[in-house]
């Protein structure tokens, strides 16, 4: 950011009065331009024992497989954005249940928050959109695990197939850190609570 | 947005090639400036049967009561941002459990996503920060329900005291719509699933 959006004067980095962090400030008018994380919203489309993946036609990770997802837009809710991205990237219509919110990832190193929702494919009329090379259904064994585009996608797929064994899909939030030397770490920071009454608890295995 | 941040030329609203929505585009260089929803992150600080509220020292809703919350910053996770806001606005240190993520609200009319986390006050050394007039603990009966600053705060407080009866705090996501004539509607769009095995199910009341 070099010039003020309001008056075209040069931008300087300085800590505004009452703030404690450097911001992009206009050198002439009083404008301050804050920068905040962006949300990326997507779905995990399911059909029988398979999940729908898209092969990326664009950078980054061109040619790798991913779940349909993209930037949440102004004027939409996160779920509506995820459904929109599923139509745009996979040509797929999904039906979501009342417990669709599934995984959330904070990525502080790249200023993003990912949110994935689970959904059932409404039909098999899917087709690659402009940002996808191909769209395909995969069983757990068929998934090209080494060709998955992003850590958050691999994590969500792994959780899904693990949770499928109990048909219980808790909401989980993770912090993902990109380290210079040691790669990427994904740490669980919240897991939705389960109601276990004393009676159920005592009879639990 | 009137001028390009990169080259100071005038900005025009147009639909870029391959897009389907008008964006802020530079009339000279190829820059496109996307605008996306911002996340507001906060906490519900609890002490015994009380919750901690802040009375706002700033607009909007100056003088009204709220939960500590503010814009998520670049470089932080949503939970860390919520803890930071709790320190800044309420001078309060909280301890979060492994199921801290509690409520999420999409506000498409104002391009925000709220996330609240539950936490226990670590001690009673709280004090108003620069953006608060006062900070105070309230039981459910003591809460100034008609003086709550925002719908999302009132909703989160109501859910908390309702959930407290079962000690079960599911993760819930809502869409909040601001209607011109009929006020604000808050619709549940996702509720974390609860694992009920067939054995537990049959013994449930």
Interface residues (C-beta under 8 A of the other chain):
Chain A: X1 X2 X3 X4 X5 X6 X7 X8 X11 X18 X21 X33 X34 X35 X36 X37 X38 X39 X71 X72 X73 X74 X75 X76 X77 X78 X79 X80 X98 X99 X100 X101 X104 X106 X108 X109 X111 X113 X117 X130 X166 X167 X168 X169 X170 X171 X173 X175 X188 X189 X190 X191 X192 X193 X194 X195 X197 X199 X200 X203 X204
Chain B: X1 X2 X3 X4 X5 X6 X7 X8 X11 X18 X21 X33 X34 X35 X36 X37 X38 X39 X71 X72 X73 X74 X75 X76 X77 X78 X79 X80 X96 X98 X99 X100 X101 X104 X106 X108 X109 X111 X113 X117 X130 X166 X167 X168 X169 X170 X171 X173 X175 X188 X189 X190 X191 X192 X193 X194 X195 X197 X199 X200 X203 X204 X205
